[in-house]
Amino acid sequence: MNAFPDFSNYGYQVTRELGHNRAGGRVTYLATEINTQHSVTIKQFQFAKTGANWTEYQAYEKEIQILRELDSPHIPRYLDSFQTASGFCMVQEYKNAESLATLGKLTPQRIKQIAISVLEILKYLQNRVPPVIHRDLKPENILVDDRLNVSLVDFGFARIGGGEVAASSVVKGTLGFMPPEQMFNRQLTVASDLYSLGATLICLLTGINSTEIGSLMDDTGRINFKNRLPQLTPEFLDWLQKMVEPNFKHRYPSADAALNALIPLEVVQQRNNSKLAVISVGILTAIAAIFIPLFWKSPEPQTAVAPKRTINSADVNPQTQVMLTDELESTKSKDIWSLKQRKKVYFAVSAANLPEGEYRSYCKVVNSQGKFAAQSQSYLKTTGDRLNTWCWYNFKQGDKPGDWKFEFYLDGKKIAKTSFKVLP
């Protein structure tokens, strides 16, 4: 006989505990919805317990209000709530993933990929009117599954819009991850969550526990970390330093700005210290593709060394499709772009009928003058006989209108191409 609460009257059967904050009277359970047999997450708030307060109920009402309005595959959906004798419960979509606090050591390249995914989520939140500020971004609240899909959870401290906090209000957040303006109840901006993400990335890169982030702070409150990461490039370290600037005016102004600055950066220094061209195209896994660390190489695909495997490149003759979109999650295809709008173009590549294995993939963007606009490489694994991946390009100052081309290679063999028109 287990000691789990009985929620069968509400239509749920608890299967195990996922986590708890006993002092705050909160326990999180994995449960099954009895009618549908779907897995869900139940957060039980026990306000009648010692150390908990019924006045906190207003905060969770606000969390429900925010979650009802959000619609992102990377934020667990609000499903239900009900009152109990000791408090109340909130039911959300279950994500089969681990938090960054328990995931273990990650390579710097994978950490960069996680940073990109979190910035995409923050971009979604910041593009809302008014924007949503999470206020408690830390390793424990970022979930990552075995395909490197990222989810952001726990909106209990989230705020809609910025502005100043009342002087009498209690500071909410996690020490070490709160920016100074949040610590001192000053004006919050969309740059506030960037500080928290930067502190999270520093924890992952240095390998310290989230409770030890304060050990990296000097007397002025600045996080000092560069001397611990000599293997990383100066450009990436400068990007990270800007994320955690104590003055929010010195950080990136938004998640979108931080994302655009991060995408082209090398993370790990090359052994030969050769200077590589900075380009604005990258590869991001989606759906069936499993990400292997990103590498920037020379323009020609045949110059890179392919991973060891037994697949003959002559056998690579997949069925492919390329779709151009202006949003990562969009399903609407576009073939005309405007330099005036300076939008990012995503190239969604789908390949089927592939021998299962590991491939060296290569993206190439050719401008209207027939010259390389950008290129990148990555290693990808198939799931079954297919893979799906994304490449992107940021239009920049100096780009010319006309007919552009996109090409996609696997192991040096061109398997997909498309043309698109760029207007002034």
ABEGO torsion letter per residue (X at the ends): XBABBBAAAAGBBBABBAEBBAAAGBBBBBBBBAAAGBBBBBBBBBAABBGBBAAAAAAAAAAAAAAAABBBAABBBBABBBBBAAEBBBBBBBBBBBBAAAAEBBBAAAAAAAAAAAAAAAAAAAABOBBBBAGABBAAABBBBAAGBBBBBGAAABBBEBEBBBAABBBBEBBGABBAAAAAGBBBBAAAAAAAAAAAAAAAAAGBBAAAAAAABBAAGBBBAAAABAABBAAAAAAAAAAABABAAABBABAAAAAAAAAABBABBBAAGBBBBBBABBBBBBGABBBBBBBBBBABAAABBBBBBABBAAABBBBBBBBBBABAABABBBABBBAAAGBBBBBBBBBBGBBBEBBBBBBBBBBAAGBBABBBBBBBBBBEABBBBBBBBBBBBGBBBEBBBBBBBBGGBBABBBBBBBBX
